[in-house]
Amino acid sequence: MDFFGYRAETERMRLRPYAFGDFDAFFDLHRRDDVSRFLPWETRDEAAARAALGRHQALSIESDNQGLTLAGFDKETDRLVGEFVLILRSVEHRRGELGYVVHPDFQGRGLAVEGGLHMLGIAFGELDLRRVIARIDSRNQASAKVLATLGMRHEAHLVQNDLFKGEWSDEDDFALLASEWADRSSAVRARDDE
């Protein structure tokens, strides 16, 4: 599926693929140690940020490990809130992985949940995935709360699973099935109809 020109809105954000003109806001997010702390990439200098922004221009999800990144912009200020990622992990098994990064200025407002819900809608809607996972460093309790709010089930705690940024780190794995997403969506629609 090709997401070229994709545009969407949530309650408080406009979502679209990154453009090269977004570099200053992208770099402001990616240069921060407090942002990259629990992420699989190191804090980025300008050259690394430019390269990463170039990789985010891929907008087709058709084969294993291709992904879509949507930048979320605050509707009131047009500032970059963060980015929301969906990676196709297996075409055969219809499995994807959810990720997100929220700028510290916007954390604690429920925007990760808002963007995550949109990405799950794409995963189980347009992409017709059967299962979506999310993997986090177990110390990232804020992200664990986001995933629980999204309705993702905690499935595993992997002790010292990865050598992560120079230290052994535990990983928590979460997952959601298409059937669970459908049940949740039906419950929300029924509540809204009351």
KEBA-28506 format. One record per residue (C-alpha): residue in one letter; x, y, z; residue number from 1. Coordinates in nm, 3 decimals, always signed. Layout:
N
+--------+---------+---------+---------+-----+
! residu !      px !      py !      pz ! num !
+--------+---------+---------+---------+-----+
!      a !       X !       Y !       Z ! NUM !
...
+--------+---------+---------+---------+-----+
This chain:
194
+--------+---------+---------+---------+-----+
! residu !      px !      py !      pz ! num !
+--------+---------+---------+---------+-----+
!      m !  +0.000 !  +0.000 !  +0.000 !   1 !
!      d !  +0.130 !  +0.344 !  -0.094 !   2 !
!      f !  +0.082 !  +0.631 !  +0.152 !   3 !
!      f !  +0.212 !  +0.908 !  -0.075 !   4 !
!      g !  +0.004 !  +1.220 !  -0.008 !   5 !
!      y !  -0.162 !  +1.064 !  +0.298 !   6 !
!      r !  -0.336 !  +1.316 !  +0.524 !   7 !
!      a !  -0.549 !  +1.259 !  +0.834 !   8 !
!      e !  -0.668 !  +1.435 !  +1.144 !   9 !
!      t !  -0.725 !  +1.322 !  +1.498 !  10 !
!      e !  -0.897 !  +1.530 !  +1.761 !  11 !
!      r !  -0.589 !  +1.744 !  +1.827 !  12 !
!      m !  -0.339 !  +1.660 !  +1.551 !  13 !
!      r !  -0.286 !  +1.669 !  +1.178 !  14 !
!      l !  -0.102 !  +1.359 !  +1.057 !  15 !
!      r !  +0.103 !  +1.333 !  +0.739 !  16 !
!      p !  +0.432 !  +1.191 !  +0.615 !  17 !
!      y !  +0.739 !  +1.399 !  +0.690 !  18 !
!      a !  +0.858 !  +1.642 !  +0.423 !  19 !
!      f !  +1.218 !  +1.760 !  +0.386 !  20 !
!      g !  +1.095 !  +2.105 !  +0.493 !  21 !
!      d !  +1.022 !  +1.957 !  +0.838 !  22 !
!      f !  +1.393 !  +1.919 !  +0.910 !  23 !
!      d !  +1.423 !  +2.183 !  +1.185 !  24 !
!      a !  +1.134 !  +2.035 !  +1.386 !  25 !
!      f !  +1.254 !  +1.679 !  +1.314 !  26 !
!      f !  +1.606 !  +1.765 !  +1.430 !  27 !
!      d !  +1.471 !  +1.934 !  +1.744 !  28 !
!      l !  +1.301 !  +1.604 !  +1.833 !  29 !
!      h !  +1.585 !  +1.370 !  +1.737 !  30 !
!      r !  +1.874 !  +1.567 !  +1.892 !  31 !
!      r !  +1.739 !  +1.528 !  +2.245 !  32 !
!      d !  +1.888 !  +1.277 !  +2.489 !  33 !
!      d !  +1.561 !  +1.268 !  +2.684 !  34 !
!      v !  +1.381 !  +1.157 !  +2.365 !  35 !
!      s !  +1.627 !  +0.889 !  +2.251 !  36 !
!      r !  +1.678 !  +0.740 !  +2.598 !  37 !
!      f !  +1.450 !  +0.439 !  +2.543 !  38 !
!      l !  +1.466 !  +0.429 !  +2.162 !  39 !
!      p !  +1.681 !  +0.199 !  +1.948 !  40 !
!      w !  +1.871 !  +0.492 !  +1.796 !  41 !
!      e !  +2.125 !  +0.723 !  +1.952 !  42 !
!      t !  +2.071 !  +1.096 !  +1.991 !  43 !
!      r !  +2.123 !  +1.232 !  +1.641 !  44 !
!      d !  +2.353 !  +1.507 !  +1.522 !  45 !
!      e !  +2.253 !  +1.711 !  +1.217 !  46 !
!      a !  +2.398 !  +1.468 !  +0.961 !  47 !
!      a !  +2.236 !  +1.164 !  +1.127 !  48 !
!      a !  +1.904 !  +1.349 !  +1.151 !  49 !
!      r !  +1.914 !  +1.438 !  +0.779 !  50 !
!      a !  +1.981 !  +1.073 !  +0.694 !  51 !
!      a !  +1.699 !  +0.956 !  +0.921 !  52 !
!      l !  +1.456 !  +1.207 !  +0.770 !  53 !
!      g !  +1.547 !  +1.071 !  +0.427 !  54 !
!      r !  +1.464 !  +0.717 !  +0.542 !  55 !
!      h !  +1.125 !  +0.840 !  +0.664 !  56 !
!      q !  +1.037 !  +0.933 !  +0.305 !  57 !
!      a !  +0.960 !  +0.566 !  +0.230 !  58 !
!      l !  +0.581 !  +0.554 !  +0.204 !  59 !
!      s !  +0.511 !  +0.207 !  +0.071 !  60 !
!      i !  +0.428 !  -0.092 !  +0.289 !  61 !
!      e !  +0.435 !  -0.408 !  +0.082 !  62 !
!      s !  +0.712 !  -0.632 !  +0.212 !  63 !
!      d !  +0.860 !  -0.742 !  +0.544 !  64 !
!      n !  +1.016 !  -0.465 !  +0.755 !  65 !
!      q !  +0.889 !  -0.174 !  +0.545 !  66 !
!      g !  +0.732 !  +0.096 !  +0.756 !  67 !
!      l !  +0.523 !  +0.410 !  +0.757 !  68 !
!      t !  +0.605 !  +0.713 !  +0.971 !  69 !
!      l !  +0.346 !  +0.986 !  +1.015 !  70 !
!      a !  +0.441 !  +1.317 !  +1.171 !  71 !
!      g !  +0.182 !  +1.459 !  +1.409 !  72 !
!      f !  +0.137 !  +1.836 !  +1.420 !  73 !
!      d !  -0.060 !  +2.022 !  +1.686 !  74 !
!      k !  -0.372 !  +2.174 !  +1.528 !  75 !
!      e !  -0.350 !  +2.494 !  +1.733 !  76 !
!      t !  +0.022 !  +2.576 !  +1.700 !  77 !
!      d !  +0.131 !  +2.361 !  +1.402 !  78 !
!      r !  +0.427 !  +2.243 !  +1.613 !  79 !
!      l !  +0.558 !  +1.889 !  +1.570 !  80 !
!      v !  +0.406 !  +1.676 !  +1.846 !  81 !
!      g !  +0.593 !  +1.361 !  +1.749 !  82 !
!      e !  +0.598 !  +1.072 !  +1.509 !  83 !
!      f !  +0.392 !  +0.756 !  +1.485 !  84 !
!      v !  +0.535 !  +0.446 !  +1.321 !  85 !
!      l !  +0.388 !  +0.126 !  +1.183 !  86 !
!      i !  +0.626 !  -0.143 !  +1.055 !  87 !
!      l !  +0.509 !  -0.445 !  +0.857 !  88 !
!      r !  +0.703 !  -0.726 !  +1.026 !  89 !
!      s !  +0.557 !  -1.018 !  +0.831 !  90 !
!      v !  +0.343 !  -1.023 !  +0.518 !  91 !
!      e !  +0.283 !  -1.397 !  +0.553 !  92 !
!      h !  +0.167 !  -1.375 !  +0.915 !  93 !
!      r !  +0.000 !  -1.031 !  +0.871 !  94 !
!      r !  +0.196 !  -0.895 !  +1.168 !  95 !
!      g !  +0.302 !  -0.537 !  +1.235 !  96 !
!      e !  +0.478 !  -0.334 !  +1.501 !  97 !
!      l !  +0.370 !  -0.002 !  +1.649 !  98 !
!      g !  +0.606 !  +0.271 !  +1.765 !  99 !
!      y !  +0.587 !  +0.638 !  +1.855 ! 100 !
!      v !  +0.796 !  +0.928 !  +1.978 ! 101 !
!      v !  +0.642 !  +1.234 !  +2.144 ! 102 !
!      h !  +0.828 !  +1.562 !  +2.200 ! 103 !
!      p !  +0.872 !  +1.630 !  +2.575 ! 104 !
!      d !  +0.678 !  +1.957 !  +2.538 ! 105 !
!      f !  +0.370 !  +1.749 !  +2.446 ! 106 !
!      q !  +0.409 !  +1.448 !  +2.675 ! 107 !
!      g !  +0.145 !  +1.367 !  +2.935 ! 108 !
!      r !  -0.147 !  +1.497 !  +2.727 ! 109 !
!      g !  -0.267 !  +1.169 !  +2.573 ! 110 !
!      l !  -0.127 !  +1.248 !  +2.229 ! 111 !
!      a !  +0.069 !  +0.921 !  +2.207 ! 112 !
!      v !  -0.261 !  +0.737 !  +2.259 ! 113 !
!      e !  -0.435 !  +0.956 !  +2.001 ! 114 !
!      g !  -0.168 !  +0.890 !  +1.738 ! 115 !
!      g !  -0.137 !  +0.525 !  +1.835 ! 116 !
!      l !  -0.510 !  +0.470 !  +1.787 ! 117 !
!      h !  -0.484 !  +0.617 !  +1.439 ! 118 !
!      m !  -0.194 !  +0.388 !  +1.349 ! 119 !
!      l !  -0.381 !  +0.083 !  +1.483 ! 120 !
!      g !  -0.674 !  +0.187 !  +1.264 ! 121 !
!      i !  -0.442 !  +0.177 !  +0.962 ! 122 !
!      a !  -0.293 !  -0.156 !  +1.075 ! 123 !
!      f !  -0.625 !  -0.334 !  +1.115 ! 124 !
!      g !  -0.807 !  -0.138 !  +0.844 ! 125 !
!      e !  -0.613 !  -0.050 !  +0.531 ! 126 !
!      l !  -0.335 !  -0.306 !  +0.590 ! 127 !
!      d !  -0.565 !  -0.584 !  +0.719 ! 128 !
!      l !  -0.308 !  -0.703 !  +0.973 ! 129 !
!      r !  -0.397 !  -0.982 !  +1.214 ! 130 !
!      r !  -0.161 !  -0.889 !  +1.498 ! 131 !
!      v !  +0.029 !  -0.576 !  +1.606 ! 132 !
!      i !  +0.303 !  -0.579 !  +1.866 ! 133 !
!      a !  +0.493 !  -0.311 !  +2.054 ! 134 !
!      r !  +0.826 !  -0.363 !  +2.230 ! 135 !
!      i !  +0.957 !  -0.126 !  +2.497 ! 136 !
!      d !  +1.238 !  -0.097 !  +2.747 ! 137 !
!      s !  +1.079 !  -0.212 !  +3.073 ! 138 !
!      r !  +1.196 !  +0.106 !  +3.250 ! 139 !
!      n !  +0.973 !  +0.312 !  +3.020 ! 140 !
!      q !  +0.662 !  +0.300 !  +3.237 ! 141 !
!      a !  +0.500 !  +0.598 !  +3.062 ! 142 !
!      s !  +0.503 !  +0.401 !  +2.737 ! 143 !
!      a !  +0.365 !  +0.092 !  +2.913 ! 144 !
!      k !  +0.067 !  +0.305 !  +3.025 ! 145 !
!      v !  +0.014 !  +0.427 !  +2.669 ! 146 !
!      l !  +0.009 !  +0.071 !  +2.536 ! 147 !
!      a !  -0.234 !  -0.043 !  +2.805 ! 148 !
!      t !  -0.462 !  +0.251 !  +2.723 ! 149 !
!      l !  -0.449 !  +0.148 !  +2.358 ! 150 !
!      g !  -0.587 !  -0.189 !  +2.468 ! 151 !
!      m !  -0.265 !  -0.380 !  +2.405 ! 152 !
!      r !  -0.207 !  -0.682 !  +2.623 ! 153 !
!      h !  +0.123 !  -0.726 !  +2.811 ! 154 !
!      e !  +0.252 !  -1.060 !  +2.684 ! 155 !
!      a !  +0.612 !  -1.092 !  +2.798 ! 156 !
!      h !  +0.883 !  -0.954 !  +3.021 ! 157 !
!      l !  +1.221 !  -1.052 !  +2.878 ! 158 !
!      v !  +1.501 !  -1.024 !  +3.135 ! 159 !
!      q !  +1.827 !  -0.875 !  +3.009 ! 160 !
!      n !  +1.709 !  -0.936 !  +2.656 ! 161 !
!      d !  +1.928 !  -0.682 !  +2.477 ! 162 !
!      l !  +2.256 !  -0.506 !  +2.519 ! 163 !
!      f !  +2.095 !  -0.164 !  +2.488 ! 164 !
!      k !  +2.312 !  +0.147 !  +2.479 ! 165 !
!      g !  +2.590 !  -0.021 !  +2.673 ! 166 !
!      e !  +2.385 !  -0.201 !  +2.938 ! 167 !
!      w !  +2.172 !  -0.512 !  +2.959 ! 168 !
!      s !  +1.810 !  -0.414 !  +2.940 ! 169 !
!      d !  +1.479 !  -0.585 !  +3.009 ! 170 !
!      e !  +1.208 !  -0.569 !  +2.741 ! 171 !
!      d !  +0.831 !  -0.569 !  +2.778 ! 172 !
!      d !  +0.625 !  -0.695 !  +2.483 ! 173 !
!      f !  +0.264 !  -0.597 !  +2.416 ! 174 !
!      a !  +0.022 !  -0.717 !  +2.146 ! 175 !
!      l !  -0.325 !  -0.667 !  +2.005 ! 176 !
!      l !  -0.518 !  -0.892 !  +1.767 ! 177 !
!      a !  -0.750 !  -0.771 !  +1.492 ! 178 !
!      s !  -1.040 !  -0.946 !  +1.668 ! 179 !
!      e !  -0.965 !  -0.758 !  +1.991 ! 180 !
!      w !  -0.947 !  -0.429 !  +1.796 ! 181 !
!      a !  -1.283 !  -0.505 !  +1.636 ! 182 !
!      d !  -1.438 !  -0.584 !  +1.976 ! 183 !
!      r !  -1.301 !  -0.260 !  +2.119 ! 184 !
!      s !  -1.421 !  -0.057 !  +1.821 ! 185 !
!      s !  -1.770 !  -0.212 !  +1.851 ! 186 !
!      a !  -1.783 !  -0.128 !  +2.222 ! 187 !
!      v !  -1.679 !  +0.234 !  +2.154 ! 188 !
!      r !  -1.944 !  +0.270 !  +1.880 ! 189 !
!      a !  -2.212 !  +0.124 !  +2.108 ! 190 !
!      r !  -2.114 !  +0.363 !  +2.387 ! 191 !
!      d !  -2.121 !  +0.659 !  +2.147 ! 192 !
!      d !  -2.469 !  +0.559 !  +2.025 ! 193 !
!      e !  -2.613 !  +0.564 !  +2.379 ! 194 !
+--------+---------+---------+---------+-----+
